[in-house]
Amino acid sequence: MKKLIKIVYLTFVLAFAILGVNAQNPDKKLASVFNKNNKEILVAAHRGDWRNAPENSMKALLNSIEKGFDIMELDVKMTKDSQMVVMHDNTIDRTTNAKGKVSDYTLQEIRKFKLKNGLGRITPHGIPTMEEMMLAAKGKIIINVDKGNDHLKEVFNILQETGTLNQAIVNVGDNIDYTKLKSNEAIPDEAYLMVVVNMKRDDVTSILNSYLPNKKSIIQPIFDTDTLKNLNTIPEIAKKQVVWLNSLWPSLNGGHDDDRAVEQNQKTESWGWLIAKKPSILQTDRPTDLLIYLKQSGLYHK
C-alpha cells in the first residue's frame, strides 16, 4: 500500500512540474493570517473545485492548486478497516456509482467505485485516501480537514506522518469549549484548530473566549439571519482571533451567499457584506469568482 501511495504521489509531483505549477508556501501563508497586520483574505474552495471535477476528488485538489486557490476544504470518513478516505456523506450513494455506508466497506472494496460529478454523471475518478490527498497537497495548498471530529487521532496521525501538519486546519467540532477540547490527547499542541460557533447561542461569548489562549485557533461563526445584534461584534472578535466566514448558503451567513453574489450579481451585498466583518478566510462554492472580486477590491496580493 505504501509503495502505491508513493507512486501516486510522485505521479502528481511530475504532473505539477509539467504544468509549471509553483509551490505557494502554504505553511507560511497559513501562519500569516495570525499576523495582526494581515489584510489579505484567503479563499477556501469548498470540497475543492467541484464545479469542474467531482467533489472531494484528487482532480478537485489538482484544479484548486492550478487555479491558485489558497485552501481546499475536504471531508473525511473511516472505512471498515480503519482507513481514512475523502468523502463528505456517511454513505456513498450521492457521490458514487455504488451504495452503502463508507464504514461498510474496506479500502480495497471502496477503491472499486467511481465518483460522480456535479451533474450526477459517473467519472473515471476514484475515492482518494486522506493520505494520498495530503501528499499531493504537500507544499502546494492549505488543506481544511472537516468531518473528522470522531477520528481526530487518525486525522492528526496522517498529518504528522505526511509532514503536513503545518499546512492544515482541522475542524474540531461545533460549539465546543476549548477547555473541554484540550483534554483530548490526540491533538498536537502545534496544530491549527477550527471551531464552528453558532452565533445564536447564549454561551457564544464564553466559547469564543475559551480559545483565546490557543494562538493557533480559528473561529468560524455561522448564522442563519443577519439581524442578530452580536454579529456586530465579529469585527472585534477578528482583532483578537482569526475569523473564517462562509458564503456557501444562506443558513450559514444570513443570506449573504455565493448565489446571491453570482446569480443575482449582488457581490457587494453578499461578499462585500461578509468582508466588512473582517474575516481572514472566506469559504466559497465560487472560488474563481471570489478570487477575482478580492483582487479587484485590493484584498488579495498574490
C-alpha positions, 0 to 999 in steps of 0.5 A, spaced: 500 500 500 505 504 501 509 503 495 502 505 491 501 511 495 508 513 493 507 512 486 501 516 486 504 521 489 510 522 485 505 521 479 502 528 481 509 531 483 511 530 475 504 532 473 505 539 477 512 540 474 509 539 467 504 544 468 509 549 471 505 549 477 509 553 483 509 551 490 505 557 494 508 556 501 502 554 504 505 553 511 507 560 511 501 563 508 497 559 513 501 562 519 500 569 516 493 570 517 495 570 525 499 576 523 495 582 526 497 586 520 494 581 515 489 584 510 489 579 505 483 574 505 484 567 503 479 563 499 477 556 501 474 552 495 469 548 498 470 540 497 475 543 492 473 545 485 467 541 484 464 545 479 469 542 474 471 535 477 467 531 482 467 533 489 472 531 494 476 528 488 484 528 487 482 532 480 478 537 485 485 538 489 489 538 482 484 544 479 484 548 486 492 548 486 492 550 478 487 555 479 491 558 485 486 557 490 489 558 497 485 552 501 481 546 499 476 544 504 475 536 504 471 531 508 473 525 511 470 518 513 473 511 516 472 505 512 471 498 515 478 497 516 480 503 519 482 507 513 481 514 512 478 516 505 475 523 502 468 523 502 463 528 505 456 523 506 456 517 511 454 513 505 456 513 498 450 513 494 450 521 492 457 521 490 458 514 487 456 509 482 455 504 488 451 504 495 452 503 502 455 506 508 463 508 507 464 504 514 461 498 510 466 497 506 474 496 506 479 500 502 480 495 497 472 494 496 471 502 496 477 503 491 472 499 486 467 505 485 467 511 481 465 518 483 460 522 480 460 529 478 456 535 479 451 533 474 450 526 477 454 523 471 459 517 473 467 519 472 473 515 471 475 518 478 476 514 484 475 515 492 482 518 494 485 516 501 486 522 506 493 520 505 494 520 498 490 527 498 495 530 503 501 528 499 499 531 493 497 537 497 504 537 500 507 544 499 502 546 494 495 548 498 492 549 505 488 543 506 481 544 511 480 537 514 472 537 516 468 531 518 473 528 522 471 530 529 470 522 531 477 520 528 481 526 530 487 521 532 487 518 525 486 525 522 492 528 526 496 521 525 496 522 517 498 529 518 504 528 522 506 522 518 505 526 511 509 532 514 503 536 513 501 538 519 503 545 518 499 546 512 492 544 515 486 546 519 482 541 522 475 542 524 474 540 531 467 540 532 461 545 533 460 549 539 465 546 543 469 549 549 476 549 548 477 547 555 473 541 554 477 540 547 484 540 550 483 534 554 483 530 548 490 527 547 490 526 540 491 533 538 498 536 537 499 542 541 502 545 534 496 544 530 491 549 527 484 548 530 477 550 527 471 551 531 464 552 528 460 557 533 453 558 532 452 565 533 445 564 536 447 561 542 447 564 549 454 561 551 457 564 544 461 569 548 464 564 553 466 559 547 469 564 543 473 566 549 475 559 551 480 559 545 483 565 546 489 562 549 490 557 543 494 562 538 493 557 533 485 557 533 480 559 528 473 561 529 468 560 524 461 563 526 455 561 522 448 564 522 442 563 519 439 571 519 443 577 519 439 581 524 442 578 530 445 584 534 452 580 536 454 579 529 456 586 530 461 584 534 465 579 529 469 585 527 472 585 534 472 578 535 477 578 528 482 583 532 483 578 537 482 571 533 482 569 526 475 569 523 473 564 517 466 566 514 462 562 509 458 564 503 456 557 501 448 558 503 444 562 506 443 558 513 450 559 514 451 567 513 444 570 513 443 570 506 449 573 504 451 567 499 455 565 493 448 565 489 446 571 491 453 574 489 453 570 482 446 569 480 443 575 482 450 579 481 449 582 488 457 581 490 457 587 494 451 585 498 453 578 499 461 578 499 462 585 500 457 584 506 461 578 509 468 582 508 466 588 512 466 583 518 473 582 517 474 575 516 481 572 514 478 566 510 472 566 506 469 559 504 466 559 497 462 554 492 465 560 487 472 560 488 474 563 481 469 568 482 471 570 489 478 570 487 477 575 482 472 580 486 478 580 492 483 582 487 479 587 484 477 590 491 485 590 493 484 584 498 488 579 495 496 580 493 498 574 490 
